[in-house]
Amino acid sequence: MRTLDAPLDWSAAMLSACVCAAALHFGGFSVVVSWAGTYLVHYLARSPSVTLPRLNFDPSYGVYIWAFPVQQVIAIYVRGRHWWPVSIALALAVTSGLATLSYFLIEKPVLSLKRRSEKPRLAVSPA
């Protein structure tokens, strides 16, 4: 099965960003983000002209663990006319902080124990 990669166009990415921003302001963001936001994320992830920062650690498991509870707590307490941008920014900041703390306080020490406890295994050849 052959897949066809869509061409990346910066003007389409900018249009997607503007459409998302307009929908955020005027309403209908949850509908618009399904197509315009998807293209924007796709462009940012695959474009060779966009360089995302590289981290010296991997907070992905912490993001996986913390994102949902943080979003739920924020959804309870953040209300008002402009709750989308506030809740997204707050969830991103809190989740990133908790994921970083989780990596350095829990994951990294546990991973170092794993490396120390690994013993060389004897190779077994088939008889």
ZADO-1210 file (C-alpha; in nm, 4 decimals, padded with zeros to 6 digits):
<atoms>
<atom x="00.0000" y="00.0000" z="00.0000" code="MET" pos="1"/>
<atom x="00.1451" y="00.3303" z="-00.1066" code="ARG" pos="2"/>
<atom x="00.0797" y="00.6499" z="00.0852" code="THR" pos="3"/>
<atom x="00.0902" y="00.9930" z="-00.0697" code="LEU" pos="4"/>
<atom x="00.2316" y="01.2759" z="00.1391" code="ASP" pos="5"/>
<atom x="00.0489" y="01.6029" z="00.1032" code="ALA" pos="6"/>
<atom x="00.2656" y="01.8930" z="-00.0147" code="PRO" pos="7"/>
<atom x="00.3613" y="02.1395" z="00.2566" code="LEU" pos="8"/>
<atom x="00.2794" y="02.5010" z="00.1818" code="ASP" pos="9"/>
<atom x="00.3629" y="02.7821" z="00.4258" code="TRP" pos="10"/>
<atom x="00.0810" y="03.0006" z="00.2922" code="SER" pos="11"/>
<atom x="-00.1703" y="02.7224" z="00.3637" code="ALA" pos="12"/>
<atom x="-00.0227" y="02.6876" z="00.7130" code="ALA" pos="13"/>
<atom x="-00.0575" y="03.0614" z="00.7724" code="MET" pos="14"/>
<atom x="-00.4147" y="03.0539" z="00.6422" code="LEU" pos="15"/>
<atom x="-00.4874" y="02.7637" z="00.8796" code="SER" pos="16"/>
<atom x="-00.3430" y="02.9595" z="01.1713" code="ALA" pos="17"/>
<atom x="-00.5502" y="03.2668" z="01.0815" code="CYS" pos="18"/>
<atom x="-00.8680" y="03.0610" z="01.0422" code="VAL" pos="19"/>
<atom x="-00.8083" y="02.8974" z="01.3832" code="CYS" pos="20"/>
<atom x="-00.7440" y="03.2372" z="01.5427" code="ALA" pos="21"/>
<atom x="-01.0590" y="03.3856" z="01.3858" code="ALA" pos="22"/>
<atom x="-01.2681" y="03.0888" z="01.4963" code="ALA" pos="23"/>
<atom x="-01.1248" y="03.1209" z="01.8453" code="LEU" pos="24"/>
<atom x="-01.2365" y="03.4830" z="01.8550" code="HIS" pos="25"/>
<atom x="-01.5696" y="03.4603" z="01.6709" code="PHE" pos="26"/>
<atom x="-01.6748" y="03.1073" z="01.7622" code="GLY" pos="27"/>
<atom x="-01.6740" y="02.7654" z="01.6048" code="GLY" pos="28"/>
<atom x="-01.3194" y="02.6762" z="01.7087" code="PHE" pos="29"/>
<atom x="-01.4024" y="02.3135" z="01.7855" code="SER" pos="30"/>
<atom x="-01.5318" y="02.2683" z="01.4297" code="VAL" pos="31"/>
<atom x="-01.2556" y="02.4602" z="01.2506" code="VAL" pos="32"/>
<atom x="-00.9640" y="02.3095" z="01.4407" code="VAL" pos="33"/>
<atom x="-01.0493" y="01.9632" z="01.3098" code="SER" pos="34"/>
<atom x="-00.9254" y="02.0557" z="00.9617" code="TRP" pos="35"/>
<atom x="-00.7278" y="02.3805" z="00.9889" code="ALA" pos="36"/>
<atom x="-00.5543" y="02.2818" z="01.3114" code="GLY" pos="37"/>
<atom x="-00.4707" y="01.9406" z="01.1741" code="THR" pos="38"/>
<atom x="-00.2964" y="02.0922" z="00.8715" code="TYR" pos="39"/>
<atom x="-00.1102" y="02.3373" z="01.0931" code="LEU" pos="40"/>
<atom x="00.0188" y="02.0616" z="01.3224" code="VAL" pos="41"/>
<atom x="00.1080" y="01.8498" z="01.0182" code="HIS" pos="42"/>
<atom x="00.3020" y="02.1425" z="00.8675" code="TYR" pos="43"/>
<atom x="00.4891" y="02.2160" z="01.1906" code="LEU" pos="44"/>
<atom x="00.5825" y="01.8508" z="01.2364" code="ALA" pos="45"/>
<atom x="00.7030" y="01.7804" z="00.8821" code="ARG" pos="46"/>
<atom x="00.8326" y="02.1061" z="00.7384" code="SER" pos="47"/>
<atom x="01.2122" y="02.1165" z="00.7026" code="PRO" pos="48"/>
<atom x="01.2040" y="02.4948" z="00.7437" code="SER" pos="49"/>
<atom x="01.0571" y="02.4661" z="01.0948" code="VAL" pos="50"/>
<atom x="01.3041" y="02.3608" z="01.3610" code="THR" pos="51"/>
<atom x="01.1516" y="02.2658" z="01.6904" code="LEU" pos="52"/>
<atom x="01.3633" y="02.2809" z="02.0055" code="PRO" pos="53"/>
<atom x="01.5441" y="01.9617" z="02.1002" code="ARG" pos="54"/>
<atom x="01.5386" y="01.8566" z="02.4624" code="LEU" pos="55"/>
<atom x="01.8155" y="01.6668" z="02.6390" code="ASN" pos="56"/>
<atom x="01.5516" y="01.4524" z="02.8074" code="PHE" pos="57"/>
<atom x="01.2275" y="01.2786" z="02.7152" code="ASP" pos="58"/>
<atom x="00.9221" y="01.4079" z="02.9036" code="PRO" pos="59"/>
<atom x="00.6743" y="01.2172" z="02.6848" code="SER" pos="60"/>
<atom x="00.5679" y="00.9662" z="02.9496" code="TYR" pos="61"/>
<atom x="00.5109" y="01.2482" z="03.2007" code="GLY" pos="62"/>
<atom x="00.2982" y="01.4326" z="02.9437" code="VAL" pos="63"/>
<atom x="00.1018" y="01.1107" z="02.8890" code="TYR" pos="64"/>
<atom x="00.0471" y="01.0661" z="03.2629" code="ILE" pos="65"/>
<atom x="-00.0265" y="01.4284" z="03.3590" code="TRP" pos="66"/>
<atom x="-00.2111" y="01.5803" z="03.0604" code="ALA" pos="67"/>
<atom x="-00.5579" y="01.4365" z="03.1208" code="PHE" pos="68"/>
<atom x="-00.5807" y="01.5087" z="03.4974" code="PRO" pos="69"/>
<atom x="-00.4463" y="01.8618" z="03.4470" code="VAL" pos="70"/>
<atom x="-00.6952" y="01.9304" z="03.1672" code="GLN" pos="71"/>
<atom x="-00.9838" y="01.8031" z="03.3779" code="GLN" pos="72"/>
<atom x="-00.8934" y="02.0204" z="03.6762" code="VAL" pos="73"/>
<atom x="-00.8517" y="02.3252" z="03.4513" code="ILE" pos="74"/>
<atom x="-01.1864" y="02.2517" z="03.2822" code="ALA" pos="75"/>
<atom x="-01.3537" y="02.2636" z="03.6234" code="ILE" pos="76"/>
<atom x="-01.2063" y="02.5986" z="03.7263" code="TYR" pos="77"/>
<atom x="-01.1546" y="02.7989" z="03.4045" code="VAL" pos="78"/>
<atom x="-01.4726" y="02.9538" z="03.2693" code="ARG" pos="79"/>
<atom x="-01.5665" y="03.2660" z="03.0804" code="GLY" pos="80"/>
<atom x="-01.5730" y="03.4092" z="02.7308" code="ARG" pos="81"/>
<atom x="-01.2112" y="03.3321" z="02.6394" code="HIS" pos="82"/>
<atom x="-01.1707" y="03.0005" z="02.8185" code="TRP" pos="83"/>
<atom x="-01.0178" y="02.8140" z="02.5199" code="TRP" pos="84"/>
<atom x="-00.6893" y="03.0059" z="02.4965" code="PRO" pos="85"/>
<atom x="-00.6564" y="03.0354" z="02.8723" code="VAL" pos="86"/>
<atom x="-00.7176" y="02.6669" z="02.9360" code="SER" pos="87"/>
<atom x="-00.4857" y="02.5570" z="02.6532" code="ILE" pos="88"/>
<atom x="-00.2020" y="02.7836" z="02.7687" code="ALA" pos="89"/>
<atom x="-00.2492" y="02.6867" z="03.1322" code="LEU" pos="90"/>
<atom x="-00.2702" y="02.3134" z="03.0554" code="ALA" pos="91"/>
<atom x="00.0405" y="02.3327" z="02.8376" code="LEU" pos="92"/>
<atom x="00.2406" y="02.5152" z="03.1035" code="ALA" pos="93"/>
<atom x="00.1292" y="02.3001" z="03.3989" code="VAL" pos="94"/>
<atom x="00.1600" y="01.9711" z="03.2091" code="THR" pos="95"/>
<atom x="00.5066" y="02.0616" z="03.0787" code="SER" pos="96"/>
<atom x="00.6220" y="02.1534" z="03.4286" code="GLY" pos="97"/>
<atom x="00.4826" y="01.8384" z="03.5870" code="LEU" pos="98"/>
<atom x="00.6220" y="01.6190" z="03.3076" code="ALA" pos="99"/>
<atom x="00.9681" y="01.7710" z="03.3539" code="THR" pos="100"/>
<atom x="00.9551" y="01.7235" z="03.7312" code="LEU" pos="101"/>
<atom x="00.8275" y="01.3700" z="03.6813" code="SER" pos="102"/>
<atom x="01.1171" y="01.2887" z="03.4500" code="TYR" pos="103"/>
<atom x="01.3924" y="01.4199" z="03.6771" code="PHE" pos="104"/>
<atom x="01.2438" y="01.3110" z="04.0112" code="LEU" pos="105"/>
<atom x="01.0976" y="00.9718" z="03.9156" code="ILE" pos="106"/>
<atom x="01.1816" y="00.8410" z="03.5667" code="GLU" pos="107"/>
<atom x="01.5521" y="00.9220" z="03.5489" code="LYS" pos="108"/>
<atom x="01.6387" y="00.7717" z="03.8912" code="PRO" pos="109"/>
<atom x="01.4358" y="00.4580" z="03.8129" code="VAL" pos="110"/>
<atom x="01.5990" y="00.4219" z="03.4708" code="LEU" pos="111"/>
<atom x="01.9435" y="00.4492" z="03.6291" code="SER" pos="112"/>
<atom x="01.8511" y="00.1611" z="03.8637" code="LEU" pos="113"/>
<atom x="01.7520" y="-00.0468" z="03.5634" code="LYS" pos="114"/>
<atom x="02.0885" y="00.0082" z="03.3948" code="ARG" pos="115"/>
<atom x="02.2800" y="-00.0842" z="03.7107" code="ARG" pos="116"/>
<atom x="02.0816" y="-00.4007" z="03.7703" code="SER" pos="117"/>
<atom x="02.1216" y="-00.5382" z="03.4201" code="GLU" pos="118"/>
<atom x="02.3545" y="-00.8352" z="03.4160" code="LYS" pos="119"/>
<atom x="02.5161" y="-00.9733" z="03.1037" code="PRO" pos="120"/>
<atom x="02.3285" y="-01.2725" z="02.9739" code="ARG" pos="121"/>
<atom x="02.4866" y="-01.5847" z="02.8381" code="LEU" pos="122"/>
<atom x="02.4168" y="-01.6558" z="02.4757" code="ALA" pos="123"/>
<atom x="02.2315" y="-01.9817" z="02.4230" code="VAL" pos="124"/>
<atom x="02.2850" y="-02.1496" z="02.0921" code="SER" pos="125"/>
<atom x="02.0221" y="-02.3829" z="01.9468" code="PRO" pos="126"/>
<atom x="02.1032" y="-02.7529" z="01.9846" code="ALA" pos="127"/>
</atoms>
